[in-house]
Amino acid sequence: MADSERKRLILNQFQPDGAKLEEAAQRVLASPDLRLLRENSPTSLLIEGAADAVARLLGDLKGWNVLPVVTYARPDTRARVLEPPS
C-alpha cells in the first residue's frame, strides 16, 4: 500500500441510479487495501483504507461519494474546585 495512513470513511450512495449497495460492498471486500467495517444503511458503508485505494474505488463506482468520519471529544462537565477552601 503506497499510503500507509488508513482512515475511516463513509461510502455514500448519492445517486439512486448509481451502483447498488451489494456491488459497492463486493468491491470493498475484493480490495486488499480496503476494509468493510459496517453496512450503516441501505445507501452507506463504513470503510477503512488508504486515500489512494479509496480514490481507485470511487473511480469504479458510479453514483457514490466518500465522506470523512468526524468525531468529537465530549466536554468534561464535572464540577471543579477552582480554589482550595480557606
Jmol script that loads the backbone (N, CA, C; Angstrom):
load data "model"
ATOM      1  N   MET A   1       0.844  -1.166   0.000  1.00  0.00           N
ATOM      2  CA  MET A   1       0.000   0.000   0.000  1.00  0.00           C
ATOM      3  C   MET A   1       0.890   1.230   0.000  1.00  0.00           C
ATOM      4  N   ALA A   2       0.683   2.131  -0.926  1.00  0.00           N
ATOM      5  CA  ALA A   2       1.530   3.307  -1.070  1.00  0.00           C
ATOM      6  C   ALA A   2       1.352   4.275   0.085  1.00  0.00           C
ATOM      7  N   ASP A   3       0.143   4.549   0.459  1.00  0.00           N
ATOM      8  CA  ASP A   3      -0.136   5.470   1.546  1.00  0.00           C
ATOM      9  C   ASP A   3      -0.468   4.654   2.781  1.00  0.00           C
ATOM     10  N   SER A   4       0.377   4.729   3.808  1.00  0.00           N
ATOM     11  CA  SER A   4       0.208   3.854   4.959  1.00  0.00           C
ATOM     12  C   SER A   4      -0.827   4.352   5.951  1.00  0.00           C
ATOM     13  N   GLU A   5      -1.307   5.571   5.801  1.00  0.00           N
ATOM     14  CA  GLU A   5      -2.292   6.089   6.746  1.00  0.00           C
ATOM     15  C   GLU A   5      -3.688   5.637   6.350  1.00  0.00           C
ATOM     16  N   ARG A   6      -4.285   4.823   7.211  1.00  0.00           N
ATOM     17  CA  ARG A   6      -5.638   4.331   6.949  1.00  0.00           C
ATOM     18  C   ARG A   6      -6.631   5.215   7.702  1.00  0.00           C
ATOM     19  N   LYS A   7      -7.706   5.562   7.005  1.00  0.00           N
ATOM     20  CA  LYS A   7      -8.723   6.421   7.609  1.00  0.00           C
ATOM     21  C   LYS A   7     -10.076   5.739   7.524  1.00  0.00           C
ATOM     22  N   ARG A   8     -10.935   6.066   8.479  1.00  0.00           N
ATOM     23  CA  ARG A   8     -12.311   5.605   8.436  1.00  0.00           C
ATOM     24  C   ARG A   8     -13.128   6.608   7.643  1.00  0.00           C
ATOM     25  N   LEU A   9     -13.921   6.080   6.717  1.00  0.00           N
ATOM     26  CA  LEU A   9     -14.717   6.923   5.834  1.00  0.00           C
ATOM     27  C   LEU A   9     -16.096   6.312   5.647  1.00  0.00           C
ATOM     28  N   ILE A  10     -17.038   7.157   5.263  1.00  0.00           N
ATOM     29  CA  ILE A  10     -18.376   6.692   4.930  1.00  0.00           C
ATOM     30  C   ILE A  10     -18.518   6.730   3.423  1.00  0.00           C
ATOM     31  N   LEU A  11     -18.760   5.590   2.834  1.00  0.00           N
ATOM     32  CA  LEU A  11     -19.006   5.477   1.406  1.00  0.00           C
ATOM     33  C   LEU A  11     -20.512   5.610   1.232  1.00  0.00           C
ATOM     34  N   ASN A  12     -20.948   6.660   0.534  1.00  0.00           N
ATOM     35  CA  ASN A  12     -22.349   7.034   0.485  1.00  0.00           C
ATOM     36  C   ASN A  12     -22.868   7.066  -0.951  1.00  0.00           C
ATOM     37  N   GLN A  13     -24.012   6.427  -1.180  1.00  0.00           N
ATOM     38  CA  GLN A  13     -24.648   6.461  -2.497  1.00  0.00           C
ATOM     39  C   GLN A  13     -25.475   7.739  -2.588  1.00  0.00           C
ATOM     40  N   PHE A  14     -25.116   8.630  -3.532  1.00  0.00           N
ATOM     41  CA  PHE A  14     -25.835   9.897  -3.644  1.00  0.00           C
ATOM     42  C   PHE A  14     -26.715   9.964  -4.885  1.00  0.00           C
ATOM     43  N   GLN A  15     -26.597   9.002  -5.784  1.00  0.00           N
ATOM     44  CA  GLN A  15     -27.468   8.944  -6.959  1.00  0.00           C
ATOM     45  C   GLN A  15     -28.232   7.625  -6.934  1.00  0.00           C
ATOM     46  N   PRO A  16     -29.560   7.678  -7.022  1.00  0.00           N
ATOM     47  CA  PRO A  16     -30.325   6.432  -6.949  1.00  0.00           C
ATOM     48  C   PRO A  16     -30.060   5.476  -8.111  1.00  0.00           C
ATOM     49  N   ASP A  17     -29.615   5.993  -9.248  1.00  0.00           N
ATOM     50  CA  ASP A  17     -29.336   5.120 -10.387  1.00  0.00           C
ATOM     51  C   ASP A  17     -27.882   4.658 -10.427  1.00  0.00           C
ATOM     52  N   GLY A  18     -27.132   4.926  -9.353  1.00  0.00           N
ATOM     53  CA  GLY A  18     -25.732   4.503  -9.289  1.00  0.00           C
ATOM     54  C   GLY A  18     -25.619   3.016  -8.980  1.00  0.00           C
ATOM     55  N   ALA A  19     -24.396   2.575  -8.739  1.00  0.00           N
ATOM     56  CA  ALA A  19     -24.142   1.169  -8.408  1.00  0.00           C
ATOM     57  C   ALA A  19     -24.893   0.789  -7.140  1.00  0.00           C
ATOM     58  N   LYS A  20     -25.339  -0.442  -7.053  1.00  0.00           N
ATOM     59  CA  LYS A  20     -26.094  -0.930  -5.899  1.00  0.00           C
ATOM     60  C   LYS A  20     -25.169  -1.172  -4.710  1.00  0.00           C
ATOM     61  N   LEU A  21     -25.756  -1.222  -3.536  1.00  0.00           N
ATOM     62  CA  LEU A  21     -25.005  -1.426  -2.292  1.00  0.00           C
ATOM     63  C   LEU A  21     -24.220  -2.733  -2.324  1.00  0.00           C
ATOM     64  N   GLU A  22     -24.822  -3.784  -2.826  1.00  0.00           N
ATOM     65  CA  GLU A  22     -24.147  -5.086  -2.863  1.00  0.00           C
ATOM     66  C   GLU A  22     -22.890  -5.024  -3.730  1.00  0.00           C
ATOM     67  N   GLU A  23     -22.973  -4.320  -4.856  1.00  0.00           N
ATOM     68  CA  GLU A  23     -21.810  -4.182  -5.734  1.00  0.00           C
ATOM     69  C   GLU A  23     -20.703  -3.385  -5.048  1.00  0.00           C
ATOM     70  N   ALA A  24     -21.080  -2.302  -4.361  1.00  0.00           N
ATOM     71  CA  ALA A  24     -20.091  -1.492  -3.653  1.00  0.00           C
ATOM     72  C   ALA A  24     -19.425  -2.303  -2.548  1.00  0.00           C
ATOM     73  N   ALA A  25     -20.223  -3.066  -1.797  1.00  0.00           N
ATOM     74  CA  ALA A  25     -19.664  -3.888  -0.718  1.00  0.00           C
ATOM     75  C   ALA A  25     -18.725  -4.945  -1.281  1.00  0.00           C
ATOM     76  N   GLN A  26     -19.076  -5.568  -2.396  1.00  0.00           N
ATOM     77  CA  GLN A  26     -18.211  -6.584  -3.006  1.00  0.00           C
ATOM     78  C   GLN A  26     -16.886  -5.986  -3.473  1.00  0.00           C
ATOM     79  N   ARG A  27     -16.935  -4.776  -4.015  1.00  0.00           N
ATOM     80  CA  ARG A  27     -15.690  -4.130  -4.469  1.00  0.00           C
ATOM     81  C   ARG A  27     -14.791  -3.770  -3.289  1.00  0.00           C
ATOM     82  N   VAL A  28     -15.393  -3.351  -2.187  1.00  0.00           N
ATOM     83  CA  VAL A  28     -14.593  -3.058  -0.989  1.00  0.00           C
ATOM     84  C   VAL A  28     -13.963  -4.340  -0.470  1.00  0.00           C
ATOM     85  N   LEU A  29     -14.746  -5.400  -0.387  1.00  0.00           N
ATOM     86  CA  LEU A  29     -14.227  -6.678   0.105  1.00  0.00           C
ATOM     87  C   LEU A  29     -13.158  -7.261  -0.816  1.00  0.00           C
ATOM     88  N   ALA A  30     -13.252  -6.993  -2.108  1.00  0.00           N
ATOM     89  CA  ALA A  30     -12.283  -7.531  -3.068  1.00  0.00           C
ATOM     90  C   ALA A  30     -10.954  -6.785  -3.030  1.00  0.00           C
ATOM     91  N   SER A  31     -10.940  -5.586  -2.509  1.00  0.00           N
ATOM     92  CA  SER A  31      -9.706  -4.803  -2.470  1.00  0.00           C
ATOM     93  C   SER A  31      -8.879  -5.164  -1.233  1.00  0.00           C
ATOM     94  N   PRO A  32      -7.600  -5.489  -1.406  1.00  0.00           N
ATOM     95  CA  PRO A  32      -6.767  -5.815  -0.240  1.00  0.00           C
ATOM     96  C   PRO A  32      -6.413  -4.585   0.599  1.00  0.00           C
ATOM     97  N   ASP A  33      -6.593  -3.383   0.031  1.00  0.00           N
ATOM     98  CA  ASP A  33      -6.236  -2.158   0.736  1.00  0.00           C
ATOM     99  C   ASP A  33      -7.410  -1.515   1.462  1.00  0.00           C
ATOM    100  N   LEU A  34      -8.596  -2.106   1.342  1.00  0.00           N
ATOM    101  CA  LEU A  34      -9.790  -1.555   1.987  1.00  0.00           C
ATOM    102  C   LEU A  34     -10.406  -2.593   2.914  1.00  0.00           C
ATOM    103  N   ARG A  35     -11.082  -2.100   3.932  1.00  0.00           N
ATOM    104  CA  ARG A  35     -11.759  -2.984   4.870  1.00  0.00           C
ATOM    105  C   ARG A  35     -13.186  -2.503   5.056  1.00  0.00           C
ATOM    106  N   LEU A  36     -14.154  -3.378   4.950  1.00  0.00           N
ATOM    107  CA  LEU A  36     -15.555  -3.055   5.198  1.00  0.00           C
ATOM    108  C   LEU A  36     -15.810  -3.245   6.686  1.00  0.00           C
ATOM    109  N   LEU A  37     -16.160  -2.165   7.373  1.00  0.00           N
ATOM    110  CA  LEU A  37     -16.395  -2.242   8.806  1.00  0.00           C
ATOM    111  C   LEU A  37     -17.859  -2.498   9.142  1.00  0.00           C
ATOM    112  N   ARG A  38     -18.774  -1.820   8.377  1.00  0.00           N
ATOM    113  CA  ARG A  38     -20.184  -1.983   8.689  1.00  0.00           C
ATOM    114  C   ARG A  38     -21.045  -1.439   7.559  1.00  0.00           C
ATOM    115  N   GLU A  39     -22.196  -2.073   7.346  1.00  0.00           N
ATOM    116  CA  GLU A  39     -23.210  -1.523   6.453  1.00  0.00           C
ATOM    117  C   GLU A  39     -24.108  -0.653   7.320  1.00  0.00           C
ATOM    118  N   ASN A  40     -23.985   0.656   7.171  1.00  0.00           N
ATOM    119  CA  ASN A  40     -24.718   1.571   8.040  1.00  0.00           C
ATOM    120  C   ASN A  40     -26.193   1.669   7.695  1.00  0.00           C
ATOM    121  N   SER A  41     -26.503   1.661   6.424  1.00  0.00           N
ATOM    122  CA  SER A  41     -27.880   1.814   5.967  1.00  0.00           C
ATOM    123  C   SER A  41     -27.969   1.241   4.564  1.00  0.00           C
ATOM    124  N   PRO A  42     -29.140   1.285   3.933  1.00  0.00           N
ATOM    125  CA  PRO A  42     -29.243   0.780   2.558  1.00  0.00           C
ATOM    126  C   PRO A  42     -28.437   1.591   1.537  1.00  0.00           C
ATOM    127  N   THR A  43     -27.910   2.744   1.941  1.00  0.00           N
ATOM    128  CA  THR A  43     -27.163   3.574   0.984  1.00  0.00           C
ATOM    129  C   THR A  43     -25.777   3.972   1.473  1.00  0.00           C
ATOM    130  N   SER A  44     -25.273   3.379   2.556  1.00  0.00           N
ATOM    131  CA  SER A  44     -23.938   3.775   3.016  1.00  0.00           C
ATOM    132  C   SER A  44     -23.193   2.622   3.670  1.00  0.00           C
ATOM    133  N   LEU A  45     -21.864   2.702   3.567  1.00  0.00           N
ATOM    134  CA  LEU A  45     -20.960   1.708   4.143  1.00  0.00           C
ATOM    135  C   LEU A  45     -19.885   2.423   4.945  1.00  0.00           C
ATOM    136  N   LEU A  46     -19.519   1.871   6.072  1.00  0.00           N
ATOM    137  CA  LEU A  46     -18.386   2.374   6.837  1.00  0.00           C
ATOM    138  C   LEU A  46     -17.181   1.560   6.413  1.00  0.00           C
ATOM    139  N   ILE A  47     -16.163   2.240   5.862  1.00  0.00           N
ATOM    140  CA  ILE A  47     -14.980   1.547   5.363  1.00  0.00           C
ATOM    141  C   ILE A  47     -13.732   2.140   5.999  1.00  0.00           C
ATOM    142  N   GLU A  48     -12.635   1.417   5.865  1.00  0.00           N
ATOM    143  CA  GLU A  48     -11.342   1.898   6.338  1.00  0.00           C
ATOM    144  C   GLU A  48     -10.322   1.597   5.255  1.00  0.00           C
ATOM    145  N   GLY A  49      -9.484   2.586   4.956  1.00  0.00           N
ATOM    146  CA  GLY A  49      -8.472   2.352   3.946  1.00  0.00           C
ATOM    147  C   GLY A  49      -7.643   3.581   3.659  1.00  0.00           C
ATOM    148  N   ALA A  50      -6.646   3.390   2.813  1.00  0.00           N
ATOM    149  CA  ALA A  50      -5.755   4.471   2.414  1.00  0.00           C
ATOM    150  C   ALA A  50      -6.440   5.327   1.351  1.00  0.00           C
ATOM    151  N   ALA A  51      -6.011   6.570   1.254  1.00  0.00           N
ATOM    152  CA  ALA A  51      -6.633   7.524   0.341  1.00  0.00           C
ATOM    153  C   ALA A  51      -6.532   7.081  -1.113  1.00  0.00           C
ATOM    154  N   ASP A  52      -5.405   6.509  -1.509  1.00  0.00           N
ATOM    155  CA  ASP A  52      -5.264   6.099  -2.910  1.00  0.00           C
ATOM    156  C   ASP A  52      -6.181   4.932  -3.252  1.00  0.00           C
ATOM    157  N   ALA A  53      -6.383   4.009  -2.326  1.00  0.00           N
ATOM    158  CA  ALA A  53      -7.292   2.883  -2.566  1.00  0.00           C
ATOM    159  C   ALA A  53      -8.738   3.358  -2.649  1.00  0.00           C
ATOM    160  N   VAL A  54      -9.105   4.316  -1.827  1.00  0.00           N
ATOM    161  CA  VAL A  54     -10.464   4.866  -1.865  1.00  0.00           C
ATOM    162  C   VAL A  54     -10.691   5.617  -3.172  1.00  0.00           C
ATOM    163  N   ALA A  55      -9.683   6.336  -3.631  1.00  0.00           N
ATOM    164  CA  ALA A  55      -9.808   7.067  -4.903  1.00  0.00           C
ATOM    165  C   ALA A  55     -10.004   6.095  -6.068  1.00  0.00           C
ATOM    166  N   ARG A  56      -9.284   4.980  -6.053  1.00  0.00           N
ATOM    167  CA  ARG A  56      -9.471   3.967  -7.105  1.00  0.00           C
ATOM    168  C   ARG A  56     -10.882   3.382  -7.056  1.00  0.00           C
ATOM    169  N   LEU A  57     -11.378   3.130  -5.852  1.00  0.00           N
ATOM    170  CA  LEU A  57     -12.719   2.587  -5.688  1.00  0.00           C
ATOM    171  C   LEU A  57     -13.768   3.555  -6.217  1.00  0.00           C
ATOM    172  N   LEU A  58     -13.637   4.830  -5.903  1.00  0.00           N
ATOM    173  CA  LEU A  58     -14.604   5.823  -6.360  1.00  0.00           C
ATOM    174  C   LEU A  58     -14.575   5.993  -7.876  1.00  0.00           C
ATOM    175  N   GLY A  59     -13.436   5.779  -8.481  1.00  0.00           N
ATOM    176  CA  GLY A  59     -13.354   5.838  -9.933  1.00  0.00           C
ATOM    177  C   GLY A  59     -14.158   4.737 -10.601  1.00  0.00           C
ATOM    178  N   ASP A  60     -14.357   3.612  -9.902  1.00  0.00           N
ATOM    179  CA  ASP A  60     -15.090   2.474 -10.445  1.00  0.00           C
ATOM    180  C   ASP A  60     -16.577   2.480 -10.089  1.00  0.00           C
ATOM    181  N   LEU A  61     -16.961   3.187  -9.034  1.00  0.00           N
ATOM    182  CA  LEU A  61     -18.355   3.171  -8.582  1.00  0.00           C
ATOM    183  C   LEU A  61     -19.091   4.418  -9.043  1.00  0.00           C
ATOM    184  N   LYS A  62     -20.087   4.237  -9.864  1.00  0.00           N
ATOM    185  CA  LYS A  62     -20.896   5.354 -10.338  1.00  0.00           C
ATOM    186  C   LYS A  62     -21.945   5.706  -9.278  1.00  0.00           C
ATOM    187  N   GLY A  63     -22.070   6.994  -8.985  1.00  0.00           N
ATOM    188  CA  GLY A  63     -23.107   7.453  -8.072  1.00  0.00           C
ATOM    189  C   GLY A  63     -22.763   7.366  -6.600  1.00  0.00           C
ATOM    190  N   TRP A  64     -21.494   7.191  -6.263  1.00  0.00           N
ATOM    191  CA  TRP A  64     -21.065   7.085  -4.866  1.00  0.00           C
ATOM    192  C   TRP A  64     -20.044   8.177  -4.572  1.00  0.00           C
ATOM    193  N   ASN A  65     -20.031   8.643  -3.326  1.00  0.00           N
ATOM    194  CA  ASN A  65     -19.003   9.571  -2.871  1.00  0.00           C
ATOM    195  C   ASN A  65     -18.520   9.126  -1.499  1.00  0.00           C
ATOM    196  N   VAL A  66     -17.535   9.804  -1.003  1.00  0.00           N
ATOM    197  CA  VAL A  66     -16.965   9.431   0.287  1.00  0.00           C
ATOM    198  C   VAL A  66     -16.992  10.652   1.204  1.00  0.00           C
ATOM    199  N   LEU A  67     -17.324  10.403   2.461  1.00  0.00           N
ATOM    200  CA  LEU A  67     -17.386  11.454   3.475  1.00  0.00           C
ATOM    201  C   LEU A  67     -16.493  11.050   4.642  1.00  0.00           C
ATOM    202  N   PRO A  68     -15.790  12.000   5.237  1.00  0.00           N
ATOM    203  CA  PRO A  68     -14.948  11.647   6.383  1.00  0.00           C
ATOM    204  C   PRO A  68     -15.797  11.365   7.622  1.00  0.00           C
ATOM    205  N   VAL A  69     -15.307  10.485   8.464  1.00  0.00           N
ATOM    206  CA  VAL A  69     -15.946  10.239   9.753  1.00  0.00           C
ATOM    207  C   VAL A  69     -15.443  11.312  10.707  1.00  0.00           C
ATOM    208  N   VAL A  70     -16.358  12.055  11.279  1.00  0.00           N
ATOM    209  CA  VAL A  70     -15.999  13.142  12.185  1.00  0.00           C
ATOM    210  C   VAL A  70     -16.334  12.713  13.602  1.00  0.00           C
ATOM    211  N   THR A  71     -15.368  12.842  14.490  1.00  0.00           N
ATOM    212  CA  THR A  71     -15.603  12.529  15.900  1.00  0.00           C
ATOM    213  C   THR A  71     -15.358  13.773  16.733  1.00  0.00           C
ATOM    214  N   TYR A  72     -16.057  13.847  17.826  1.00  0.00           N
ATOM    215  CA  TYR A  72     -15.927  14.981  18.734  1.00  0.00           C
ATOM    216  C   TYR A  72     -15.615  14.459  20.126  1.00  0.00           C
ATOM    217  N   ALA A  73     -14.770  15.189  20.828  1.00  0.00           N
ATOM    218  CA  ALA A  73     -14.487  14.846  22.219  1.00  0.00           C
ATOM    219  C   ALA A  73     -15.614  15.390  23.086  1.00  0.00           C
ATOM    220  N   ARG A  74     -16.073  14.577  24.006  1.00  0.00           N
ATOM    221  CA  ARG A  74     -17.122  15.039  24.911  1.00  0.00           C
ATOM    222  C   ARG A  74     -16.527  16.014  25.918  1.00  0.00           C
ATOM    223  N   PRO A  75     -17.227  17.093  26.185  1.00  0.00           N
ATOM    224  CA  PRO A  75     -16.707  18.021  27.191  1.00  0.00           C
ATOM    225  C   PRO A  75     -16.836  17.412  28.585  1.00  0.00           C
ATOM    226  N   ASP A  76     -15.895  17.750  29.439  1.00  0.00           N
ATOM    227  CA  ASP A  76     -15.925  17.288  30.824  1.00  0.00           C
ATOM    228  C   ASP A  76     -16.814  18.252  31.607  1.00  0.00           C
ATOM    229  N   THR A  77     -17.969  17.774  32.047  1.00  0.00           N
ATOM    230  CA  THR A  77     -18.931  18.648  32.731  1.00  0.00           C
ATOM    231  C   THR A  77     -18.916  18.476  34.249  1.00  0.00           C
ATOM    232  N   ARG A  78     -17.918  17.752  34.744  1.00  0.00           N
ATOM    233  CA  ARG A  78     -17.847  17.576  36.198  1.00  0.00           C
ATOM    234  C   ARG A  78     -17.493  18.898  36.868  1.00  0.00           C
ATOM    235  N   ALA A  79     -18.058  19.104  38.036  1.00  0.00           N
ATOM    236  CA  ALA A  79     -17.760  20.317  38.798  1.00  0.00           C
ATOM    237  C   ALA A  79     -16.308  20.273  39.264  1.00  0.00           C
ATOM    238  N   ARG A  80     -15.640  21.413  39.237  1.00  0.00           N
ATOM    239  CA  ARG A  80     -14.240  21.530  39.650  1.00  0.00           C
ATOM    240  C   ARG A  80     -14.115  22.579  40.748  1.00  0.00           C
ATOM    241  N   VAL A  81     -13.204  22.333  41.657  1.00  0.00           N
ATOM    242  CA  VAL A  81     -12.904  23.312  42.702  1.00  0.00           C
ATOM    243  C   VAL A  81     -11.835  24.224  42.132  1.00  0.00           C
ATOM    244  N   LEU A  82     -12.157  25.510  42.010  1.00  0.00           N
ATOM    245  CA  LEU A  82     -11.209  26.451  41.446  1.00  0.00           C
ATOM    246  C   LEU A  82     -10.123  26.817  42.446  1.00  0.00           C
ATOM    247  N   GLU A  83     -10.495  26.991  43.697  1.00  0.00           N
ATOM    248  CA  GLU A  83      -9.525  27.314  44.732  1.00  0.00           C
ATOM    249  C   GLU A  83      -9.809  26.438  45.947  1.00  0.00           C
ATOM    250  N   PRO A  84      -8.765  26.002  46.621  1.00  0.00           N
ATOM    251  CA  PRO A  84      -8.998  25.200  47.838  1.00  0.00           C
ATOM    252  C   PRO A  84      -9.688  26.064  48.900  1.00  0.00           C
ATOM    253  N   PRO A  85     -10.494  25.438  49.754  1.00  0.00           N
ATOM    254  CA  PRO A  85     -11.176  26.229  50.801  1.00  0.00           C
ATOM    255  C   PRO A  85     -10.168  26.838  51.770  1.00  0.00           C
ATOM    256  N   SER A  86     -10.504  28.042  52.230  1.00  0.00           N
ATOM    257  CA  SER A  86      -9.582  28.689  53.171  1.00  0.00           C
ATOM    258  C   SER A  86     -10.027  28.589  54.594  1.00  0.00           C
TER     259      SER A  86
END
end "model"
wireframe off; spacefill off
backbone 0.3
color backbone group
